Amino acid sequence: MAAALGNFDGVHRGHGQVILPVVEFCRRVNQAGAHDDPGYRKTYSTVVTFSPHPQAFFRVSCDRSSHQHRRRFGSWSGLG
């Protein structure tokens, strides 16, 4: 598994520059993989994000119950 790590506030070109290389890496690894090898395992890509931002989370006054990530990240499936 390969992961793109960041504080993503949705999906836009800047985030694509972080996410797409991970997706492409997995595609290359899977295409070059030893598919005839019974022990071969597919490599998957994923995104790890933080909500709220780590700086906000560790502030004493942070509202940790606010989760808007489902609305913000619904379009990620189009990245691959």
C-alpha positions as CSV (number, residue, x, y, z in Angstrom):
1,M,0.0,0.0,0.0
2,A,1.1,3.5,-0.8
3,A,-0.4,6.6,0.9
4,A,-0.7,10.3,0.1
5,L,-0.5,12.1,3.5
6,G,-1.9,15.6,4.0
7,N,-4.5,18.0,5.3
8,F,-6.7,17.9,2.3
9,D,-9.6,20.4,2.3
10,G,-11.2,18.9,-0.8
11,V,-9.8,18.0,-4.2
12,H,-8.1,20.5,-6.4
13,R,-5.0,20.6,-8.7
14,G,-2.6,21.2,-5.8
15,H,-3.9,18.1,-4.0
16,G,-3.7,16.2,-7.3
17,Q,0.1,16.9,-7.3
18,V,0.3,15.0,-4.0
19,I,-2.3,12.2,-4.7
20,L,-1.8,11.4,-8.4
21,P,1.9,10.4,-8.0
22,V,0.9,7.8,-5.4
23,V,-1.8,6.5,-7.8
24,E,0.6,6.4,-10.7
25,F,3.2,4.6,-8.6
26,C,0.8,1.9,-7.7
27,R,-0.2,1.5,-11.4
28,R,3.4,1.1,-12.4
29,V,4.1,-1.4,-9.6
30,N,1.1,-3.4,-10.5
31,Q,1.8,-3.4,-14.3
32,A,5.4,-4.5,-13.6
33,G,4.4,-7.0,-10.9
34,A,5.1,-10.7,-11.3
35,H,1.5,-11.7,-12.2
36,D,2.5,-15.3,-12.7
37,D,3.9,-15.5,-9.2
38,P,1.3,-17.0,-6.9
39,G,2.6,-14.8,-4.1
40,Y,2.1,-11.6,-6.0
41,R,-0.1,-9.1,-4.2
42,K,-1.6,-6.0,-5.7
43,T,-0.4,-2.6,-4.5
44,Y,-3.2,-0.2,-3.5
45,S,-3.1,3.6,-3.1
46,T,-4.9,5.5,-0.4
47,V,-5.2,9.0,1.1
48,V,-4.7,9.8,4.8
49,T,-6.0,13.1,5.9
50,F,-6.6,14.9,9.1
51,S,-9.8,16.6,10.2
52,P,-9.5,18.9,11.9
53,H,-6.0,20.1,11.0
54,P,-3.5,18.7,13.5
55,Q,-2.7,22.2,14.7
56,A,-6.3,22.9,15.4
57,F,-6.8,19.5,17.1
58,F,-4.0,20.1,19.6
59,R,-5.3,23.6,20.5
60,V,-7.3,23.5,23.8
61,S,-10.2,25.4,22.3
62,C,-10.7,23.0,19.3
63,D,-14.2,21.6,18.6
64,R,-13.3,17.9,17.9
65,S,-16.9,17.0,17.0
66,S,-17.0,18.9,13.7
67,H,-16.7,16.4,10.8
68,Q,-17.4,17.8,7.3
69,H,-15.1,15.4,5.5
70,R,-17.8,13.3,3.7
71,R,-19.1,16.4,1.9
72,R,-15.6,17.7,1.1
73,F,-14.2,14.4,-0.2
74,G,-17.0,12.9,-2.2
75,S,-15.1,13.5,-5.5
76,W,-12.0,11.5,-4.7
77,S,-13.2,8.4,-6.4
78,G,-12.5,10.2,-9.8
79,L,-8.8,10.3,-9.1
80,G,-8.2,6.5,-9.6
